[in-house]
Amino acid sequence: MIMNNLKAKDYISSLKPIWCPGCGDYGVLNAIAMAFEELSIPPEKIAVISGIGCSSRLPGYLNTYGFNSIHGRALPIACGLKIARDDLTVIAVGGDGDGFSIGGGHLSHAIRRNVDISYFIMDNQIYGLTKGQASPTTPFGDVTSTTSYGNIDTPIWPISFTLGYGATFVAQSTPLDIKHLATMMVEAIKHPGFAFVNIISPCVTYRGKEMYQYIRDRMYYIDKEEGYDPKDLQAAWRFANDRERIPLGVFYKKEADTYRDRIDRVKEKLGSKKMDIEMEKLAFVPDTGGLGEKDVFIPG
């Protein structure tokens, strides 16, 4: 990897963040810059892709390449970019609404292909940008602007969700421990394959300032727990199913073929074969019904 002397602050752009005061996403921004510094990645070799939402503003605040896509489409764009430009470090970012609602269908396919990208979800359990509606991770029974009598939907548990699809790297952290969060990001970026990090990022505007204390009272580090082994899938499930507390750390990681490995094997099979295609012969010529050739439009 190319080395440089850049510090974390050098990865932050001159654009001032407009998140609410106290938003957890400020800590996420600082953590990702710390991760870039530790990995010594040149800014021009990084691409950060987002969807829509408070968290999806993040690419604009980084001094790297970035792309702010439409709602829920960060993953297909990030995957396509990595396939086209394997030399880039590609990171997709978004929120729980963007990632698990409108964009939820893309997650399973990015995981099963094991595309070599990292996906950082800033999970605040609410739709913040659109004024506090219930999201896929909003706790059952919570009152929001769209659930006046309490949320009646069973929430998605991101760690269980991604483990179930077979992700080769699954971790969780929070900006309440920014050094730990930066470490999880470093491990995710270094992992060969699809790496998912769920980030418990408090929304003080719609979830309340007490969320910080709520998280502090429940967070613990799974690598200090008995039976911890990031290579043990059953142990990962055991920690993932702890719904009373907030487990932090790398739940599971394993080595497996990446999508690039699979593509390269196909290229090897093709070898030096060439595909000489005459587009005219591929054009569909419909039954003219007696019309002359000049009267029929043939695409191409």
Secondary structure as UniProt FT lines:
FT   HELIX           8..11
FT   TURN            21..22
FT   HELIX           25..39
FT   HELIX           43..45
FT   STRAND          46..50
FT   HELIX           55..61
FT   STRAND          65..68
FT   TURN            71..72
FT   HELIX           74..84
FT   TURN            86..87
FT   STRAND          89..95
FT   HELIX           96..97
FT   HELIX           98..102
FT   HELIX           104..113
FT   STRAND          118..123
FT   TURN            128..131
FT   TURN            136..137
FT   TURN            140..141
FT   TURN            145..146
FT   TURN            148..149
FT   HELIX           158..165
FT   STRAND          169..173
FT   HELIX           175..177
FT   HELIX           178..190
FT   STRAND          195..200
FT   TURN            204..207
FT   HELIX           210..218
FT   STRAND          219..221
FT   HELIX           222..224
FT   TURN            226..227
FT   TURN            230..231
FT   HELIX           233..240
FT   STRAND          246..253
FT   HELIX           259..270
FT   TURN            271..272
FT   HELIX           279..282
FT   TURN            289..290
FT   HELIX           293..295
//
